[in-house]
Amino acid sequence: MRKLLIILVILAAFQSCKKETALEVTDTQLSHNNDVLTNGSWRRLADYPGSRYHNSGFSIGDKGYMGLGYFREPLSGFMEYDPASNTWSQIADFGGGKRSDAAGFTINGKGYIFGGRNELGEDHSLSDLWEYDPIANQWTKKADMPGKGRNHPFGFSVGSYGYAGGGIVIDTIVVNNCITYKLYFSNDVYQYDPASNTWCKKSAFPGEARAESVEFSIGNKGYLGTGEAFGVLKNDFWEYDPATDKWTRKADVPGNPRSEATGFSISSLNRGYIGFGVGSGNENVFFEYNPEVDEWTEKAKPNIVGSFRQAVGFSIGKKGYVGPGGAGDETQFWEFDPLH
């Protein structure tokens, strides 16, 4: 009788395990953390204090940071956003002076602003890097990136390193004793190490050189897509693997080619997001990228006044934040919740 009971217990346990492993859970139903992904929802939040576009930003911990940009002239102010109270607070002005069209990213609890152009105009592109410490509320100049200054560069971080490059480069040349400017688009890529405050050149971006792209990171990979060069809009999308220093083309961003788009990633959900920008039919269209299956899915559209372009995107926790931009109302700030 004792042997029979033991056999029955083992069989019951086996059947229980078998039943659980037979349960099918698809990637579209659940994320890595068992959060149910939906079509998403948008909510307009407290407006950014002051109109601007071509601005820059990043997130650190449970706060967002946004500033610089352009509105009648380049700007130097920076603000901190607290989603818990839905409020903006002024922080120290950017240490590098007035500028627009700069890249922003975060490494190990510090924010970084790279490149852009200052109040001297399009022909004065920059190669400097500035670090923001939210605890000290202080900006510190770091090592300049090697090579030419540029505006509309790309910037993202993976792990403990930052990656920057691309953008519009302006060369000053003299022709018949007259100073003139030569514009070209760059595809160079540099890695920044904050521990040693040094830059290292990496493999060039293999797609067509461009500006006004969207970039973000998911896990241990970086992603870059869309943008424009000499008025030609792009919709290609690329993955960068720092471990192999290799770029791989992925599925194109759906819809028509676009530039001046906005994007962010939510790493805990293993998803990236790109939308809005310039390009026919793209005004309020928004897509989610799944790197596991290399697929894009259209998501809910916000009820934006006008259309977003040249706006900043970042994430805090499991929500994304977008704004402000050249939308006809350059103060709008919106929250995207992919779980509701």
C-alpha positions in Angstrom: 0.0 0.0 0.0 2.9 2.4 0.9 4.5 1.7 -2.5 1.3 2.4 -4.3 0.9 5.8 -2.5 4.4 6.8 -3.5 3.8 5.9 -7.1 0.5 7.9 -7.1 2.2 11.0 -5.6 5.0 10.8 -8.3 2.4 10.5 -11.1 0.4 13.4 -9.7 3.5 15.6 -9.6 4.5 14.6 -13.1 1.0 15.4 -14.5 1.1 18.8 -12.7 4.5 19.7 -14.2 3.4 18.5 -17.6 0.3 20.6 -17.5 2.3 23.8 -16.6 4.9 23.3 -19.4 2.1 22.8 -21.9 0.7 26.2 -21.2 1.6 28.5 -24.2 2.4 32.1 -23.6 3.2 34.1 -26.7 5.6 37.1 -26.8 2.7 39.4 -27.9 0.8 38.5 -24.7 3.6 39.0 -22.1 6.8 40.8 -21.8 9.9 39.5 -19.9 8.4 40.7 -16.6 4.9 39.3 -17.3 3.5 42.8 -18.0 0.7 42.6 -20.5 1.5 44.9 -23.5 -1.5 46.6 -25.1 -2.1 49.2 -27.8 -1.0 51.7 -25.2 -2.5 55.0 -24.1 -1.4 58.6 -24.1 -1.9 61.3 -21.5 -1.1 65.0 -21.8 1.0 66.1 -18.8 2.0 69.5 -17.4 3.4 71.7 -20.3 7.1 72.3 -20.5 7.8 75.8 -19.1 8.5 77.8 -22.3 8.3 77.0 -26.0 11.2 75.3 -27.8 12.1 72.6 -30.3 15.4 71.1 -31.5 15.9 70.5 -27.8 17.8 67.7 -25.9 17.2 65.5 -22.9 17.7 62.3 -21.0 16.4 60.5 -17.9 18.2 59.6 -14.7 16.5 57.3 -12.3 12.9 58.4 -11.6 13.4 61.9 -13.2 13.5 63.3 -16.7 15.7 66.2 -17.9 15.1 68.4 -20.8 16.4 71.7 -22.1 18.5 73.7 -24.7 16.8 73.9 -28.1 15.7 76.8 -30.2 12.9 79.4 -30.0 13.8 82.6 -31.9 17.4 81.9 -30.7 19.3 79.0 -29.1 18.6 78.4 -25.4 20.6 77.2 -22.4 18.0 76.5 -19.7 17.4 73.0 -18.4 14.5 71.6 -16.4 13.8 68.5 -14.3 10.5 66.6 -14.6 9.1 64.6 -11.7 6.4 62.2 -12.9 5.3 61.5 -9.3 4.0 65.1 -8.9 3.7 66.0 -12.7 5.8 69.1 -12.1 8.8 70.8 -13.7 11.7 72.4 -11.7 14.5 74.5 -13.0 18.0 73.1 -12.6 21.4 74.6 -13.3 21.7 76.1 -16.8 23.7 74.0 -19.2 27.4 74.7 -18.8 28.2 74.9 -22.5 26.1 77.9 -23.2 23.2 78.4 -25.6 22.8 75.6 -28.2 20.3 73.5 -30.1 20.4 70.2 -32.1 22.6 68.3 -29.5 22.5 64.6 -28.5 21.7 63.5 -25.0 22.2 60.1 -23.2 22.7 58.7 -19.7 25.6 56.6 -18.2 25.6 55.3 -14.7 23.4 58.0 -13.1 24.9 60.9 -15.0 23.4 62.8 -18.0 25.5 63.8 -21.1 25.0 66.4 -23.8 27.1 66.2 -26.9 27.6 68.5 -29.9 25.0 70.7 -31.5 25.3 74.2 -32.7 25.5 77.5 -30.7 24.2 81.0 -31.1 26.9 81.7 -33.8 24.8 79.7 -36.3 24.7 76.6 -38.5 28.4 77.0 -39.4 29.6 76.7 -35.8 29.0 73.0 -35.0 30.4 71.6 -31.8 32.3 68.6 -30.6 32.2 69.2 -26.8 30.7 66.8 -24.2 29.2 67.9 -20.9 28.2 65.8 -17.9 25.3 66.5 -15.6 25.4 65.3 -12.0 21.8 65.4 -10.6 23.0 65.2 -6.9 25.4 68.1 -7.2 23.1 69.9 -9.8 26.3 70.7 -11.7 27.5 70.5 -15.3 31.2 69.5 -15.9 33.0 69.7 -19.2 34.5 66.4 -20.4 36.9 65.5 -23.2 35.9 66.7 -26.6 35.1 64.0 -29.1 37.9 63.6 -31.7 37.2 64.8 -35.2 34.9 67.5 -36.5 32.2 69.2 -34.6 28.6 68.5 -35.8 25.0 69.3 -35.2 22.1 66.9 -35.2 24.4 64.1 -34.1 23.2 60.7 -32.7 23.9 59.6 -29.2 23.0 56.6 -27.0 24.5 54.5 -24.2 25.0 50.8 -23.7 26.2 49.6 -20.3 28.9 51.9 -19.0 29.7 53.5 -22.3 28.3 56.2 -24.5 28.2 56.2 -28.3 28.0 59.3 -30.5 28.7 60.5 -34.0 27.0 61.1 -37.3 25.2 64.4 -37.9 26.0 67.4 -40.0 29.6 68.5 -40.3 30.6 72.0 -41.5 34.0 72.6 -42.9 35.4 76.1 -43.3 37.3 76.6 -46.6 38.8 79.5 -48.4 38.1 80.0 -52.1 39.5 83.0 -53.9 40.4 84.6 -50.6 36.7 84.2 -49.5 35.6 82.1 -46.6 32.9 79.7 -47.4 31.4 76.6 -45.8 31.2 73.0 -47.0 28.4 70.8 -45.5 28.5 67.1 -45.4 26.9 64.2 -43.4 29.1 62.0 -41.3 28.8 58.3 -40.5 31.6 58.1 -37.9 31.1 56.5 -34.5 33.0 57.0 -31.3 32.7 55.3 -27.9 33.0 57.4 -24.7 34.3 55.9 -21.5 33.4 58.1 -18.5 35.8 56.2 -16.2 38.8 57.4 -18.2 37.2 60.4 -19.8 38.4 59.1 -23.2 37.0 58.5 -26.7 37.7 55.5 -28.9 36.8 55.3 -32.6 34.5 52.4 -33.5 33.2 50.9 -36.8 31.5 53.5 -38.9 27.7 53.4 -39.3 27.2 51.4 -42.6 23.9 53.0 -43.6 23.8 56.2 -45.5 25.3 59.1 -43.5 22.6 61.3 -42.0 21.3 63.7 -39.4 18.1 63.9 -37.3 17.9 60.2 -36.7 16.3 58.4 -33.7 18.4 56.2 -31.4 18.0 54.3 -28.2 19.3 51.1 -26.5 17.6 47.9 -25.5 19.6 45.6 -23.2 23.2 45.3 -24.5 22.5 46.6 -28.0 22.1 50.1 -29.5 19.6 51.1 -32.3 19.5 53.9 -34.8 17.1 54.6 -37.6 15.2 57.2 -39.7 16.7 60.7 -40.4 17.6 62.6 -43.5 20.5 63.6 -45.8 20.2 66.5 -48.2 16.4 66.4 -47.9 16.1 62.7 -48.6 14.2 61.0 -45.7 15.0 57.6 -44.3 13.1 54.7 -42.8 15.9 52.1 -42.4 16.7 50.8 -38.9 20.0 49.4 -37.6 21.3 47.5 -34.5 24.7 48.0 -33.0 26.4 45.3 -31.0 29.3 46.8 -28.9 30.6 43.3 -28.1 31.5 42.7 -31.8 31.6 46.4 -32.9 29.2 45.4 -35.7 26.1 47.1 -37.2 23.2 44.9 -38.6 20.3 46.2 -40.6 16.9 45.3 -39.1 13.3 45.7 -40.3 12.6 49.2 -41.6 10.4 51.5 -39.6 6.9 51.3 -41.0 5.2 54.1 -42.8 6.8 56.6 -45.1 10.4 57.7 -44.6 10.8 60.3 -41.9 13.2 62.7 -40.2 13.0 64.7 -37.0 11.1 61.8 -35.4 11.1 61.0 -31.7 11.9 57.7 -29.9 12.8 56.0 -26.7 13.1 52.5 -25.3 11.7 50.8 -22.2 14.3 48.2 -21.5 12.4 46.4 -18.7 9.8 45.7 -21.4 12.4 44.9 -24.1 10.8 47.4 -26.5 11.7 50.4 -28.5 9.4 53.2 -29.9 9.6 55.5 -32.8 7.1 57.9 -34.2 6.0 61.4 -35.4 8.4 63.6 -37.3 8.5 65.0 -40.8 7.2 62.9 -43.7 3.9 62.5 -45.4 1.4 60.6 -43.2 3.7 60.3 -40.2 2.4 63.2 -38.2 1.0 61.3 -35.2 1.8 57.7 -36.1 3.7 55.7 -33.5 5.3 52.3 -33.6 6.7 49.8 -31.1 9.8 47.6 -32.0 10.3 44.1 -30.6 14.0 43.1 -31.1 13.3 39.4 -30.3 11.3 39.0 -33.5 12.5 42.1 -35.4 9.0 43.4 -35.9 7.2 46.7 -35.6 3.6 47.2 -34.4 1.5 50.4 -34.7 0.3 51.8 -31.4 -2.2 54.3 -30.2 -2.1 57.8 -31.5 -2.0 60.8 -29.1 -4.4 63.7 -29.6 -1.6 66.1 -30.2 -2.3 69.7 -31.2 -0.5 69.8 -34.6 2.2 67.3 -35.0 5.4 66.5 -33.1 8.7 67.1 -34.8 12.2 67.8 -33.3 10.9 66.7 -29.9 12.7 64.8 -27.1 11.9 61.3 -26.0 12.9 59.4 -22.9 11.5 56.8 -20.5 11.1 56.6 -16.8 10.2 53.2 -15.4 7.7 51.5 -17.7 6.4 54.7 -19.4 7.7 56.9 -22.2 7.7 60.7 -22.4 7.7 62.9 -25.5 7.8 66.6 -26.1 8.0 69.5 -26.6 8.5 70.0 -30.4 7.5 71.9 -33.4 3.9 70.9 -33.2 2.2 74.3 -33.5 2.2 74.3 -29.7 5.8 74.0 -28.6 5.1 73.3 -24.9 3.2 70.0 -25.1 4.5 67.1 -23.0 2.9 63.6 -23.2 3.2 60.3 -21.4 2.8 56.9 -23.2 1.8 53.9 -21.2 2.3 50.7 -23.1 0.5 48.6 -20.5 -2.9 50.3 -20.6 
